[in-house]
Amino acid sequence: RSSDLTDCTFSSLVTREKKKSTMSSVTLEHALLFMIDVYQKYAESMDMDTSTMSTEEAMHMIQKELPLFCGKNVSEADCKQIIDVIDTQKNGKIDFSEYITFLTFIAKRFYQDLNSAKHQK
């Protein structure tokens, strides 16, 4: 329908897809939207600034959202080390590009772990 094509802004697509999303119909687009939602949730959790995450917000996100990567008993010192690696600009903030780079690293590690587990069988 031509009306669908004329009203095809990114924000309208995001809104429409969020409404349709269910666990049984997860697509790559849904996964990407979820990653954006997680970033915004933690970026605004302490200071209402959604453009960056403070180190405290990033530590909280890592501990809550990545228990398999960090382990359940990750120390604050370990988290600070991870944050130091993520914060490539060394400004005490994690911007969206740094966050995505970090997720890429995590995805690669999970992919390698899954492949090595398949080869051990």
N, CA, C and O atoms as a GROMACS GRO file, in nm:
protein
  484
    1ARG      N    1   0.084  -0.118   0.000
    1ARG     CA    2   0.000   0.000   0.000
    1ARG      C    3   0.087   0.124   0.000
    1ARG      O    4   0.189   0.128   0.069
    2SER      N    5   0.048   0.225  -0.078
    2SER     CA    6   0.130   0.345  -0.091
    2SER      C    7   0.136   0.423   0.040
    2SER      O    8   0.237   0.488   0.066
    3SER      N    9   0.031   0.418   0.123
    3SER     CA   10   0.035   0.489   0.250
    3SER      C   11   0.142   0.432   0.342
    3SER      O   12   0.202   0.507   0.420
    4ASP      N   13   0.167   0.301   0.335
    4ASP     CA   14   0.273   0.240   0.415
    4ASP      C   15   0.409   0.293   0.374
    4ASP      O   16   0.497   0.313   0.458
    5LEU      N   17   0.428   0.317   0.245
    5LEU     CA   18   0.556   0.364   0.196
    5LEU      C   19   0.580   0.511   0.228
    5LEU      O   20   0.693   0.550   0.254
    6THR      N   21   0.475   0.592   0.227
    6THR     CA   22   0.492   0.733   0.255
    6THR      C   23   0.512   0.759   0.403
    6THR      O   24   0.577   0.856   0.441
    7ASP      N   25   0.459   0.674   0.488
    7ASP     CA   26   0.474   0.689   0.633
    7ASP      C   27   0.582   0.594   0.684
    7ASP      O   28   0.561   0.523   0.782
    8CYS      N   29   0.695   0.593   0.618
    8CYS     CA   30   0.798   0.493   0.647
    8CYS      C   31   0.918   0.558   0.716
    8CYS      O   32   1.031   0.539   0.672
    9THR      N   33   0.893   0.634   0.822
    9THR     CA   34   1.004   0.690   0.898
    9THR      C   35   1.055   0.584   0.994
    9THR      O   36   0.984   0.490   1.028
   10PHE      N   37   1.179   0.599   1.036
   10PHE     CA   38   1.238   0.500   1.126
   10PHE      C   39   1.160   0.492   1.256
   10PHE      O   40   1.133   0.382   1.305
   11SER      N   41   1.124   0.606   1.313
   11SER     CA   42   1.053   0.603   1.442
   11SER      C   43   0.917   0.534   1.429
   11SER      O   44   0.875   0.464   1.521
   12SER      N   45   0.848   0.554   1.316
   12SER     CA   46   0.719   0.486   1.300
   12SER      C   47   0.739   0.336   1.285
   12SER      O   48   0.658   0.257   1.334
   13LEU      N   49   0.846   0.296   1.215
   13LEU     CA   50   0.876   0.153   1.202
   13LEU      C   51   0.909   0.092   1.338
   13LEU      O   52   0.864  -0.018   1.370
   14VAL      N   53   0.988   0.163   1.417
   14VAL     CA   54   1.025   0.114   1.550
   14VAL      C   55   0.900   0.095   1.634
   14VAL      O   56   0.882  -0.009   1.697
   15THR      N   57   0.814   0.196   1.636
   15THR     CA   58   0.692   0.188   1.716
   15THR      C   59   0.605   0.072   1.671
   15THR      O   60   0.555  -0.005   1.753
   16ARG      N   61   0.586   0.059   1.542
   16ARG     CA   62   0.502  -0.049   1.487
   16ARG      C   63   0.561  -0.186   1.519
   16ARG      O   64   0.488  -0.277   1.557
   17GLU      N   65   0.692  -0.200   1.504
   17GLU     CA   66   0.756  -0.330   1.529
   17GLU      C   67   0.754  -0.366   1.677
   17GLU      O   68   0.738  -0.483   1.712
   18LYS      N   69   0.771  -0.269   1.765
   18LYS     CA   70   0.765  -0.297   1.908
   18LYS      C   71   0.628  -0.351   1.947
   18LYS      O   72   0.617  -0.441   2.030
   19LYS      N   73   0.524  -0.295   1.886
   19LYS     CA   74   0.388  -0.341   1.916
   19LYS      C   75   0.367  -0.484   1.868
   19LYS      O   76   0.295  -0.560   1.933
   20LYS      N   77   0.427  -0.522   1.754
   20LYS     CA   78   0.407  -0.655   1.697
   20LYS      C   79   0.498  -0.762   1.759
   20LYS      O   80   0.471  -0.881   1.746
   21SER      N   81   0.603  -0.719   1.827
   21SER     CA   82   0.705  -0.812   1.873
   21SER      C   83   0.655  -0.909   1.980
   21SER      O   84   0.591  -0.869   2.077
   22THR      N   85   0.684  -1.036   1.958
   22THR     CA   86   0.662  -1.140   2.058
   22THR      C   87   0.784  -1.231   2.055
   22THR      O   88   0.858  -1.232   1.957
   23MET      N   89   0.804  -1.306   2.160
   23MET     CA   90   0.921  -1.395   2.165
   23MET      C   91   0.918  -1.499   2.054
   23MET      O   92   1.023  -1.543   2.008
   24SER      N   93   0.801  -1.538   2.010
   24SER     CA   94   0.792  -1.640   1.906
   24SER      C   95   0.823  -1.585   1.767
   24SER      O   96   0.842  -1.662   1.673
   25SER      N   97   0.828  -1.454   1.752
   25SER     CA   98   0.854  -1.396   1.620
   25SER      C   99   0.972  -1.301   1.622
   25SER      O  100   0.970  -1.197   1.555
   26VAL      N  101   1.075  -1.334   1.696
   26VAL     CA  102   1.192  -1.248   1.705
   26VAL      C  103   1.269  -1.252   1.574
   26VAL      O  104   1.303  -1.359   1.523
   27THR      N  105   1.295  -1.135   1.521
   27THR     CA  106   1.376  -1.122   1.400
   27THR      C  107   1.504  -1.049   1.436
   27THR      O  108   1.518  -0.999   1.548
   28LEU      N  109   1.595  -1.042   1.344
   28LEU     CA  110   1.718  -0.966   1.367
   28LEU      C  111   1.685  -0.820   1.396
   28LEU      O  112   1.750  -0.757   1.479
   29GLU      N  113   1.585  -0.766   1.327
   29GLU     CA  114   1.544  -0.628   1.354
   29GLU      C  115   1.498  -0.612   1.499
   29GLU      O  116   1.530  -0.512   1.563
   30HIS      N  117   1.423  -0.709   1.550
   30HIS     CA  118   1.379  -0.704   1.689
   30HIS      C  119   1.499  -0.707   1.783
   30HIS      O  120   1.503  -0.635   1.883
   31ALA      N  121   1.596  -0.790   1.751
   31ALA     CA  122   1.716  -0.798   1.834
   31ALA      C  123   1.791  -0.665   1.836
   31ALA      O  124   1.838  -0.621   1.940
   32LEU      N  125   1.800  -0.601   1.720
   32LEU     CA  126   1.866  -0.470   1.713
   32LEU      C  127   1.790  -0.365   1.794
   32LEU      O  128   1.850  -0.286   1.866
   33LEU      N  129   1.658  -0.366   1.782
   33LEU     CA  130   1.577  -0.273   1.860
   33LEU      C  131   1.593  -0.298   2.009
   33LEU      O  132   1.596  -0.204   2.088
   34PHE      N  133   1.604  -0.425   2.046
   34PHE     CA  134   1.623  -0.459   2.187
   34PHE      C  135   1.758  -0.406   2.237
   34PHE      O  136   1.766  -0.353   2.348
   35MET      N  137   1.863  -0.418   2.156
   35MET     CA  138   1.994  -0.366   2.197
   35MET      C  139   1.988  -0.215   2.218
   35MET      O  140   2.050  -0.162   2.310
   36ILE      N  141   1.914  -0.145   2.132
   36ILE     CA  142   1.898  -0.001   2.147
   36ILE      C  143   1.821   0.029   2.275
   36ILE      O  144   1.858   0.119   2.350
   37ASP      N  145   1.714  -0.045   2.300
   37ASP     CA  146   1.635  -0.025   2.422
   37ASP      C  147   1.718  -0.046   2.547
   37ASP      O  148   1.709   0.032   2.642
   38VAL      N  149   1.801  -0.150   2.548
   38VAL     CA  150   1.886  -0.177   2.665
   38VAL      C  151   1.981  -0.059   2.687
   38VAL      O  152   1.998  -0.013   2.800
   39TYR      N  153   2.043  -0.012   2.580
   39TYR     CA  154   2.134   0.103   2.593
   39TYR      C  155   2.061   0.223   2.653
   39TYR      O  156   2.110   0.283   2.748
   40GLN      N  157   1.946   0.257   2.598
   40GLN     CA  158   1.874   0.374   2.646
   40GLN      C  159   1.826   0.356   2.789
   40GLN      O  160   1.827   0.451   2.868
   41LYS      N  161   1.784   0.235   2.823
   41LYS     CA  162   1.738   0.207   2.960
   41LYS      C  163   1.848   0.236   3.061
   41LYS      O  164   1.825   0.303   3.162
   42TYR      N  165   1.968   0.186   3.035
   42TYR     CA  166   2.076   0.205   3.131
   42TYR      C  167   2.139   0.344   3.119
   42TYR      O  168   2.187   0.397   3.219
   43ALA      N  169   2.138   0.403   3.000
   43ALA     CA  170   2.195   0.537   2.984
   43ALA      C  171   2.117   0.641   3.061
   43ALA      O  172   2.174   0.738   3.110
   44GLU      N  173   1.987   0.622   3.074
   44GLU     CA  174   1.906   0.720   3.145
   44GLU      C  175   1.874   0.678   3.288
   44GLU      O  176   1.800   0.749   3.357
   45SER      N  177   1.927   0.566   3.333
   45SER     CA  178   1.885   0.514   3.463
   45SER      C  179   1.925   0.602   3.581
   45SER      O  180   1.855   0.605   3.682
   46MET      N  181   2.036   0.673   3.570
   46MET     CA  182   2.081   0.754   3.683
   46MET      C  183   2.075   0.904   3.657
   46MET      O  184   2.059   0.983   3.750
   47ASP      N  185   2.087   0.944   3.532
   47ASP     CA  186   2.096   1.088   3.506
   47ASP      C  187   2.005   1.139   3.394
   47ASP      O  188   2.013   1.256   3.357
   48MET      N  189   1.918   1.054   3.342
   48MET     CA  190   1.823   1.090   3.237
   48MET      C  191   1.889   1.135   3.106
   48MET      O  192   1.821   1.189   3.018
   49ASP      N  193   2.018   1.113   3.090
   49ASP     CA  194   2.090   1.144   2.967
   49ASP      C  195   2.099   1.015   2.886
   49ASP      O  196   2.170   0.923   2.925
   50THR      N  197   2.028   1.009   2.773
   50THR     CA  198   2.029   0.886   2.694
   50THR      C  199   2.140   0.883   2.590
   50THR      O  200   2.151   0.786   2.516
   51SER      N  201   2.222   0.988   2.583
   51SER     CA  202   2.327   0.990   2.480
   51SER      C  203   2.452   0.915   2.524
   51SER      O  204   2.530   0.870   2.439
   52THR      N  205   2.473   0.901   2.652
   52THR     CA  206   2.589   0.825   2.703
   52THR      C  207   2.551   0.752   2.831
   52THR      O  208   2.453   0.786   2.898
   53MET      N  209   2.631   0.650   2.864
   53MET     CA  210   2.618   0.579   2.991
   53MET      C  211   2.734   0.622   3.079
   53MET      O  212   2.849   0.628   3.033
   54SER      N  213   2.706   0.650   3.203
   54SER     CA  214   2.815   0.673   3.297
   54SER      C  215   2.880   0.538   3.328
   54SER      O  216   2.826   0.433   3.294
   55THR      N  217   2.995   0.541   3.392
   55THR     CA  218   3.060   0.414   3.425
   55THR      C  219   2.974   0.333   3.522
   55THR      O  220   2.971   0.210   3.516
   56GLU      N  221   2.904   0.402   3.611
   56GLU     CA  222   2.816   0.332   3.705
   56GLU      C  223   2.700   0.266   3.631
   56GLU      O  224   2.665   0.151   3.660
   57GLU      N  225   2.641   0.338   3.536
   57GLU     CA  226   2.532   0.280   3.457
   57GLU      C  227   2.581   0.161   3.376
   57GLU      O  228   2.512   0.060   3.364
   58ALA      N  229   2.702   0.173   3.318
   58ALA     CA  230   2.758   0.064   3.238
   58ALA      C  231   2.788  -0.058   3.326
   58ALA      O  232   2.763  -0.171   3.284
   59MET      N  233   2.841  -0.036   3.446
   59MET     CA  234   2.868  -0.149   3.536
   59MET      C  235   2.739  -0.220   3.572
   59MET      O  236   2.734  -0.343   3.575
   60HIS      N  237   2.635  -0.143   3.600
   60HIS     CA  238   2.506  -0.202   3.634
   60HIS      C  239   2.452  -0.284   3.516
   60HIS      O  240   2.401  -0.394   3.535
   61MET      N  241   2.464  -0.230   3.395
   61MET     CA  242   2.418  -0.301   3.275
   61MET      C  243   2.494  -0.432   3.256
   61MET      O  244   2.432  -0.535   3.229
   62ILE      N  245   2.624  -0.428   3.270
   62ILE     CA  246   2.706  -0.549   3.252
   62ILE      C  247   2.667  -0.656   3.354
   62ILE      O  248   2.650  -0.772   3.318
   63GLN      N  249   2.653  -0.617   3.479
   63GLN     CA  250   2.618  -0.713   3.583
   63GLN      C  251   2.479  -0.772   3.564
   63GLN      O  252   2.459  -0.891   3.587
   64LYS      N  253   2.383  -0.691   3.521
   64LYS     CA  254   2.245  -0.738   3.507
   64LYS      C  255   2.218  -0.808   3.374
   64LYS      O  256   2.145  -0.907   3.370
   65GLU      N  257   2.276  -0.758   3.266
   65GLU     CA  258   2.241  -0.806   3.133
   65GLU      C  259   2.336  -0.911   3.077
   65GLU      O  260   2.302  -0.980   2.981
   66LEU      N  261   2.455  -0.924   3.134
   66LEU     CA  262   2.555  -1.016   3.080
   66LEU      C  263   2.610  -1.111   3.186
   66LEU      O  264   2.732  -1.118   3.205
   67PRO      N  265   2.523  -1.182   3.256
   67PRO     CA  266   2.572  -1.271   3.364
   67PRO      C  267   2.658  -1.386   3.311
   67PRO      O  268   2.749  -1.431   3.382
   68LEU      N  269   2.632  -1.435   3.190
   68LEU     CA  270   2.714  -1.543   3.136
   68LEU      C  271   2.853  -1.495   3.098
   68LEU      O  272   2.951  -1.569   3.112
   69PHE      N  273   2.862  -1.374   3.050
   69PHE     CA  274   2.992  -1.317   3.010
   69PHE      C  275   3.076  -1.284   3.132
   69PHE      O  276   3.195  -1.314   3.135
   70CYS      N  277   3.016  -1.224   3.231
   70CYS     CA  278   3.090  -1.175   3.346
   70CYS      C  279   3.087  -1.268   3.466
   70CYS      O  280   3.166  -1.252   3.559
   71GLY      N  281   2.998  -1.363   3.465
   71GLY     CA  282   2.981  -1.446   3.584
   71GLY      C  283   2.895  -1.374   3.685
   71GLY      O  284   2.888  -1.251   3.685
   72LYS      N  285   2.831  -1.448   3.767
   72LYS     CA  286   2.738  -1.386   3.864
   72LYS      C  287   2.811  -1.310   3.974
   72LYS      O  288   2.755  -1.218   4.033
   73ASN      N  289   2.933  -1.348   4.002
   73ASN     CA  290   3.006  -1.286   4.112
   73ASN      C  291   3.120  -1.198   4.065
   73ASN      O  292   3.227  -1.197   4.125
   74VAL      N  293   3.097  -1.123   3.957
   74VAL     CA  294   3.201  -1.035   3.905
   74VAL      C  295   3.226  -0.924   4.006
   74VAL      O  296   3.133  -0.863   4.059
   75SER      N  297   3.353  -0.898   4.030
   75SER     CA  298   3.388  -0.795   4.128
   75SER      C  299   3.378  -0.657   4.065
   75SER      O  300   3.377  -0.643   3.942
   76GLU      N  301   3.372  -0.557   4.148
   76GLU     CA  302   3.367  -0.420   4.099
   76GLU      C  303   3.497  -0.386   4.024
   76GLU      O  304   3.496  -0.313   3.926
   77ALA      N  305   3.609  -0.441   4.072
   77ALA     CA  306   3.738  -0.418   4.005
   77ALA      C  307   3.738  -0.477   3.863
   77ALA      O  308   3.788  -0.414   3.770
   78ASP      N  309   3.681  -0.597   3.849
   78ASP     CA  310   3.672  -0.659   3.716
   78ASP      C  311   3.583  -0.576   3.624
   78ASP      O  312   3.615  -0.555   3.507
   79CYS      N  313   3.471  -0.529   3.679
   79CYS     CA  314   3.380  -0.445   3.600
   79CYS      C  315   3.452  -0.317   3.556
   79CYS      O  316   3.438  -0.274   3.442
   80LYS      N  317   3.527  -0.258   3.646
   80LYS     CA  318   3.599  -0.135   3.610
   80LYS      C  319   3.701  -0.161   3.500
   80LYS      O  320   3.722  -0.076   3.414
   81GLN      N  321   3.764  -0.277   3.502
   81GLN     CA  322   3.857  -0.314   3.395
   81GLN      C  323   3.785  -0.325   3.262
   81GLN      O  324   3.834  -0.278   3.159
   82ILE      N  325   3.667  -0.388   3.263
   82ILE     CA  326   3.588  -0.402   3.141
   82ILE      C  327   3.546  -0.265   3.090
   82ILE      O  328   3.556  -0.237   2.970
   83ILE      N  329   3.500  -0.179   3.180
   83ILE     CA  330   3.459  -0.044   3.143
   83ILE      C  331   3.576   0.033   3.083
   83ILE      O  332   3.558   0.107   2.986
   84ASP      N  333   3.694   0.016   3.140
   84ASP     CA  334   3.813   0.085   3.089
   84ASP      C  335   3.841   0.044   2.944
   84ASP      O  336   3.882   0.127   2.863
   85VAL      N  337   3.820  -0.082   2.913
   85VAL     CA  338   3.840  -0.130   2.776
   85VAL      C  339   3.731  -0.075   2.683
   85VAL      O  340   3.761  -0.036   2.570
   86ILE      N  341   3.607  -0.073   2.730
   86ILE     CA  342   3.496  -0.024   2.648
   86ILE      C  343   3.510   0.125   2.620
   86ILE      O  344   3.484   0.171   2.509
   87ASP      N  345   3.551   0.200   2.720
   87ASP     CA  346   3.560   0.347   2.710
   87ASP      C  347   3.685   0.386   2.631
   87ASP      O  348   3.785   0.429   2.688
   88THR      N  349   3.678   0.370   2.500
   88THR     CA  350   3.794   0.396   2.414
   88THR      C  351   3.832   0.544   2.410
   88THR      O  352   3.947   0.577   2.383
   89GLN      N  353   3.736   0.633   2.436
   89GLN     CA  354   3.766   0.776   2.437
   89GLN      C  355   3.823   0.822   2.571
   89GLN      O  356   3.870   0.936   2.583
   90LYS      N  357   3.820   0.734   2.671
   90LYS     CA  358   3.873   0.762   2.805
   90LYS      C  359   3.815   0.889   2.865
   90LYS      O  360   3.886   0.971   2.923
   91ASN      N  361   3.681   0.903   2.849
   91ASN     CA  362   3.614   1.022   2.904
   91ASN      C  363   3.518   0.987   3.018
   91ASN      O  364   3.442   1.072   3.064
   92GLY      N  365   3.521   0.862   3.063
   92GLY     CA  366   3.433   0.822   3.173
   92GLY      C  367   3.290   0.799   3.131
   92GLY      O  368   3.203   0.781   3.216
   93LYS      N  369   3.264   0.799   3.001
   93LYS     CA  370   3.129   0.777   2.948
   93LYS      C  371   3.135   0.672   2.839
   93LYS      O  372   3.235   0.660   2.768
   94ILE      N  373   3.027   0.597   2.824
   94ILE     CA  374   3.016   0.498   2.717
   94ILE      C  375   2.911   0.551   2.619
   94ILE      O  376   2.793   0.560   2.652
   95ASP      N  377   2.955   0.585   2.499
   95ASP     CA  378   2.858   0.630   2.399
   95ASP      C  379   2.806   0.508   2.322
   95ASP      O  380   2.852   0.396   2.342
   96PHE      N  381   2.710   0.533   2.234
   96PHE     CA  382   2.645   0.422   2.164
   96PHE      C  383   2.744   0.344   2.078
   96PHE      O  384   2.735   0.222   2.071
   97SER      N  385   2.837   0.411   2.013
   97SER     CA  386   2.936   0.341   1.930
   97SER      C  387   3.024   0.248   2.013
   97SER      O  388   3.054   0.137   1.971
   98GLU      N  389   3.065   0.294   2.130
   98GLU     CA  390   3.145   0.209   2.219
   98GLU      C  391   3.064   0.090   2.268
   98GLU      O  392   3.116  -0.021   2.278
   99TYR      N  393   2.938   0.112   2.297
   99TYR     CA  394   2.847   0.006   2.340
   99TYR      C  395   2.833  -0.100   2.231
   99TYR      O  396   2.842  -0.219   2.260
  100ILE      N  397   2.811  -0.058   2.108
  100ILE     CA  398   2.795  -0.152   1.997
  100ILE      C  399   2.925  -0.228   1.972
  100ILE      O  400   2.922  -0.348   1.944
  101THR      N  401   3.038  -0.161   1.982
  101THR     CA  402   3.167  -0.229   1.967
  101THR      C  403   3.184  -0.336   2.075
  101THR      O  404   3.232  -0.446   2.047
  102PHE      N  405   3.144  -0.305   2.196
  102PHE     CA  406   3.150  -0.400   2.306
  102PHE      C  407   3.058  -0.520   2.278
  102PHE      O  408   3.099  -0.635   2.300
  103LEU      N  409   2.936  -0.495   2.232
  103LEU     CA  410   2.845  -0.604   2.200
  103LEU      C  411   2.899  -0.692   2.088
  103LEU      O  412   2.880  -0.814   2.089
  104THR      N  413   2.967  -0.630   1.993
  104THR     CA  414   3.030  -0.707   1.885
  104THR      C  415   3.135  -0.802   1.941
  104THR      O  416   3.142  -0.919   1.901
  105PHE      N  417   3.215  -0.754   2.033
  105PHE     CA  418   3.316  -0.837   2.099
  105PHE      C  419   3.249  -0.954   2.172
  105PHE      O  420   3.294  -1.068   2.163
  106ILE      N  421   3.141  -0.924   2.245
  106ILE     CA  422   3.069  -1.028   2.320
  106ILE      C  423   3.011  -1.132   2.224
  106ILE      O  424   3.021  -1.252   2.247
  107ALA      N  425   2.950  -1.084   2.115
  107ALA     CA  426   2.891  -1.176   2.017
  107ALA      C  427   2.998  -1.266   1.956
  107ALA      O  428   2.975  -1.386   1.939
  108LYS      N  429   3.115  -1.211   1.924
  108LYS     CA  430   3.224  -1.292   1.870
  108LYS      C  431   3.268  -1.399   1.969
  108LYS      O  432   3.293  -1.514   1.932
  109ARG      N  433   3.277  -1.359   2.095
  109ARG     CA  434   3.320  -1.456   2.198
  109ARG      C  435   3.218  -1.568   2.212
  109ARG      O  436   3.256  -1.685   2.219
  110PHE      N  437   3.089  -1.534   2.217
  110PHE     CA  438   2.986  -1.637   2.226
  110PHE      C  439   2.989  -1.728   2.103
  110PHE      O  440   2.975  -1.849   2.115
  111TYR      N  441   3.007  -1.669   1.986
  111TYR     CA  442   3.014  -1.746   1.861
  111TYR      C  443   3.131  -1.845   1.866
  111TYR      O  444   3.115  -1.961   1.830
  112GLN      N  445   3.246  -1.798   1.910
  112GLN     CA  446   3.364  -1.886   1.920
  112GLN      C  447   3.340  -1.997   2.022
  112GLN      O  448   3.376  -2.112   1.997
  113ASP      N  449   3.280  -1.964   2.134
  113ASP     CA  450   3.250  -2.065   2.238
  113ASP      C  451   3.153  -2.170   2.184
  113ASP      O  452   3.171  -2.290   2.208
  114LEU      N  453   3.050  -2.126   2.112
  114LEU     CA  454   2.953  -2.220   2.056
  114LEU      C  455   3.018  -2.311   1.953
  114LEU      O  456   2.992  -2.431   1.951
  115ASN      N  457   3.103  -2.255   1.868
  115ASN     CA  458   3.172  -2.337   1.766
  115ASN      C  459   3.269  -2.436   1.828
  115ASN      O  460   3.278  -2.550   1.782
  116SER      N  461   3.340  -2.395   1.931
  116SER     CA  462   3.434  -2.488   1.992
  116SER      C  463   3.358  -2.599   2.066
  116SER      O  464   3.405  -2.712   2.071
  117ALA      N  465   3.243  -2.569   2.122
  117ALA     CA  466   3.161  -2.671   2.188
  117ALA      C  467   3.108  -2.771   2.087
  117ALA      O  468   3.100  -2.890   2.116
  118LYS      N  469   3.070  -2.724   1.966
  118LYS     CA  470   3.021  -2.814   1.861
  118LYS      C  471   3.132  -2.907   1.815
  118LYS      O  472   3.107  -3.025   1.788
  119HIS      N  473   3.254  -2.858   1.805
  119HIS     CA  474   3.366  -2.937   1.757
  119HIS      C  475   3.414  -3.040   1.861
  119HIS      O  476   3.478  -3.139   1.826
  120GLN      N  477   3.384  -3.015   1.987
  120GLN     CA  478   3.424  -3.108   2.093
  120GLN      C  479   3.332  -3.228   2.102
  120GLN      O  480   3.367  -3.328   2.164
  121LYS      N  481   3.215  -3.218   2.041
  121LYS     CA  482   3.118  -3.330   2.049
  121LYS      C  483   3.157  -3.443   1.961
  121LYS      O  484   3.087  -3.544   1.955
   0.00000   0.00000   0.00000
